[in-house]
Amino acid sequence: MDDASERSERATRTERAGEAARERACKGARGAKPLGFTIDIVTIFPRMVEGPLQEGIVARGIANGLLDVRVRDLREFTTDRHRVVDDMPFGGGPGMVLKPEPLFAAVDRIREERGAPNAVILTSPDGERLTHAVAKRLSALDHVVILCGRYEGVDERVREHLATETISIGDYVVSGGELPALVIVDAVARFIPGVVGDESSVAGDTFARGGLLDFPQYTRPADFRGLTVPPVLLSGHHAEIEKWRRAQALERTRRHRPDLLDE
């Protein structure tokens, strides 16, 4: 076997091993002991969530045993033959509402299999806004369950008696809680030691430096179509570079997010 073929075969074996690890982490095994930071995501569209979990830093965290993510199909916790998870709202109105029974049953099963979670998060546009600080707080926990909302919402008894908190990813509405759940997982995962290869990049993230936005970044070439990199970045003078970056971060925050400076 030549060198190229050997490298190709080795890469294929590595990729297959990574895929197997990701699948084990996403689907989990009944009664298996959780590994790393544990997350259970309850949704009516499991494939919508599983796909993105197989890419990027979250996938690497799963493959390396730093994250233990299991996606649960809400329909598996219904008791009727049609696997109904929603019904019409009392009092009338448009749309459908997610029923309480399957959501409570899903969390009960999670408790049986993986222990009591530290937090049960309901995704909803009227929840607490997800921020850098909220993600960092959640990363200090051991086990989080995320319930993906859908349709016109979720029966209020879920919010009041099952969820421990409600989180929104912004002042807008998306068609369901699957994308917000993925945003929460990604934001929290960055704080788990070892998930991001260079931990200094987490410390330097936007919002991590005193609530400021990030400073402008440049890379090679230094001159692209007559657009040049600021000379200070080429100077090698680290104190001056840091001073420039701080000033740029302040100016960018002042221009785009002045509310952060007010805080």
C-alpha positions in Angstrom: 0.0 0.0 0.0 1.4 3.4 -1.0 1.6 6.4 1.4 -1.4 8.1 -0.2 -3.6 5.0 0.1 -2.5 4.5 3.7 -3.3 8.1 4.6 -6.7 7.8 2.9 -7.5 4.6 4.8 -6.4 6.1 8.1 -8.5 9.2 7.5 -11.5 7.0 6.7 -11.0 4.9 9.9 -10.8 8.1 11.9 -13.9 9.6 10.3 -15.9 6.3 11.0 -14.8 6.3 14.6 -15.9 9.9 15.0 -19.3 9.2 13.4 -19.8 6.2 15.7 -18.9 8.3 18.7 -21.2 11.1 17.7 -24.1 8.6 17.1 -23.6 7.0 20.5 -23.6 10.4 22.1 -26.6 11.7 20.3 -28.8 8.7 20.7 -27.4 7.3 23.9 -28.0 3.9 25.4 -30.8 3.1 27.8 -29.4 3.1 31.3 -25.9 4.2 30.1 -23.9 6.3 32.5 -23.7 9.9 31.2 -20.3 11.1 30.0 -19.1 14.7 30.3 -21.6 17.6 30.4 -25.0 16.0 29.8 -27.7 17.4 27.6 -31.1 15.9 26.7 -33.1 17.6 23.9 -36.8 16.8 23.6 -38.3 17.6 20.2 -40.8 16.4 17.6 -38.2 16.8 14.9 -35.1 14.8 16.1 -33.4 14.7 12.7 -33.5 18.5 12.6 -31.4 18.6 15.7 -29.1 15.5 15.2 -27.7 16.8 11.9 -26.0 19.9 13.2 -24.7 18.0 16.2 -22.5 16.0 13.9 -20.4 19.0 12.8 -18.0 21.5 14.3 -16.8 21.9 17.9 -19.9 20.4 19.4 -19.4 17.2 17.4 -15.7 17.1 18.5 -16.8 17.6 22.1 -19.2 14.7 21.7 -16.7 12.4 20.0 -14.1 13.2 22.8 -16.6 12.4 25.6 -16.7 16.0 26.9 -20.4 16.4 25.9 -23.0 13.7 26.3 -26.0 14.8 24.1 -29.1 12.7 23.6 -31.9 13.7 21.3 -35.4 12.5 22.3 -38.4 12.1 20.0 -41.3 13.6 21.9 -43.7 11.2 20.0 -42.1 8.2 21.7 -43.7 9.4 25.0 -47.3 9.5 23.7 -49.8 6.8 24.6 -52.2 6.8 21.7 -51.7 4.9 18.4 -51.5 8.1 16.4 -48.7 9.5 18.6 -50.5 12.9 19.0 -48.4 15.6 20.8 -50.7 18.6 20.3 -54.3 19.7 20.7 -56.5 22.8 20.2 -56.2 25.5 22.8 -58.9 25.9 25.4 -60.9 29.1 24.9 -60.3 28.9 21.1 -57.8 30.6 18.9 -55.5 29.7 16.0 -52.9 27.0 16.0 -52.2 24.1 18.2 -50.6 23.7 21.6 -48.2 21.0 22.8 -49.8 18.7 25.3 -48.4 18.3 28.8 -48.5 14.5 29.1 -45.7 13.6 26.6 -43.4 16.4 27.9 -43.8 15.3 31.5 -43.3 11.6 30.5 -40.1 12.5 28.6 -38.6 14.2 31.6 -39.7 11.4 33.9 -37.9 8.9 31.6 -34.8 11.1 31.5 -34.7 11.1 35.3 -35.0 7.3 35.4 -32.2 6.8 32.9 -29.8 9.6 33.6 -30.7 11.1 36.9 -32.4 14.3 37.9 -31.3 17.2 35.7 -30.0 20.5 37.2 -32.2 22.5 34.9 -35.2 21.9 32.5 -35.2 24.6 29.9 -38.2 25.5 27.8 -37.4 27.4 24.6 -39.8 30.3 24.1 -39.6 33.8 22.6 -41.0 35.2 25.9 -38.2 33.7 28.0 -35.1 35.1 29.5 -32.7 36.3 26.8 -29.8 34.0 26.2 -26.6 36.0 26.9 -22.9 35.2 27.4 -23.6 35.3 31.2 -26.5 32.9 31.0 -24.5 30.4 28.8 -21.6 30.5 31.3 -24.0 29.9 34.2 -25.5 26.9 32.5 -22.1 25.5 31.7 -21.4 25.2 35.5 -24.2 22.6 35.7 -23.9 18.9 35.1 -27.1 18.0 33.3 -29.5 20.1 31.4 -32.8 19.1 29.6 -34.0 21.4 26.8 -37.7 21.2 25.7 -38.3 22.5 22.2 -41.5 24.5 21.9 -43.6 24.3 18.8 -46.9 25.6 17.2 -48.7 28.3 19.3 -46.8 27.3 22.3 -46.7 24.7 25.2 -49.4 24.0 27.8 -48.8 26.5 30.6 -48.5 23.6 33.2 -45.3 22.6 31.5 -43.8 26.1 32.1 -45.1 26.3 35.7 -44.5 22.8 37.0 -41.9 21.1 34.8 -39.5 23.7 33.3 -37.2 25.4 35.8 -36.5 28.2 33.4 -37.5 29.6 30.0 -34.9 30.9 27.5 -35.3 33.0 24.3 -32.5 33.5 21.8 -33.8 36.9 20.8 -36.8 39.2 20.2 -38.1 37.4 17.2 -40.1 34.2 16.5 -38.9 31.1 14.7 -41.0 28.1 13.8 -39.9 25.9 16.7 -37.5 25.4 19.5 -35.0 23.2 17.7 -32.8 26.0 16.4 -32.8 27.8 19.7 -31.9 24.5 21.4 -28.9 24.2 19.1 -27.8 27.8 19.8 -28.0 27.1 23.5 -26.0 23.9 23.2 -23.3 25.6 21.1 -23.0 28.6 23.4 -22.8 26.5 26.5 -20.4 24.0 25.0 -17.8 26.7 24.4 -17.4 27.0 28.2 -16.8 23.3 28.8 -13.0 22.8 29.2 -11.5 21.1 26.3 -14.4 21.5 23.8 -12.7 24.5 22.2 -9.2 23.7 21.2 -7.7 27.1 22.1 -9.3 28.1 25.4 -7.8 31.6 25.0 -10.2 32.2 22.1 -13.2 31.7 24.5 -11.7 34.2 27.0 -11.4 36.6 24.1 -14.9 36.1 22.7 -17.3 39.0 22.0 -18.9 39.9 25.4 -16.2 38.1 27.3 -14.0 41.2 27.7 -16.1 43.4 29.9 -19.2 43.1 27.7 -17.6 44.6 24.7 -18.0 43.5 21.1 -15.0 42.0 19.4 -12.3 44.1 17.7 -11.7 43.9 13.9 -9.7 40.9 12.7 -7.3 40.7 9.7 -5.2 38.0 8.1 -3.0 37.6 5.0 -2.5 39.2 2.6 -1.6 42.5 4.2 -2.6 44.3 1.0 -5.7 43.0 -0.9 -6.9 45.0 -3.9 -5.4 48.1 -2.3 -7.2 47.5 1.0 -4.4 47.4 3.6 -4.2 46.1 7.2 -3.8 48.8 9.9 0.0 49.3 10.3 -0.1 48.8 14.1 -1.0 45.1 13.6 2.1 44.6 11.5 4.4 46.4 14.0 5.0 43.5 16.4 4.5 46.0 19.3 2.1 44.0 21.5 1.3 46.7 23.9 0.3 49.1 21.1 -1.7 46.3 19.4 -3.6 45.6 22.6 -4.3 49.3 23.0 -5.6 49.5 19.4 -7.8 46.5 19.8 -9.3 47.9 23.0 -10.1 51.2 21.3 -11.6 49.5 18.3 -13.7 47.2 20.5 -15.0 50.3 22.4 -15.8 52.1 19.2 -17.5 49.1 17.6 -19.6 48.6 20.8 -20.5 52.3 20.9 -21.6 52.3 17.3 -23.5 49.0 17.1 -24.5 48.1 20.7 -24.5 51.3 22.9 -26.8 49.5 25.3 -23.9 47.3 26.4 -22.0 50.4 27.6 -25.0 51.6 29.5 -25.1 48.3 31.4 
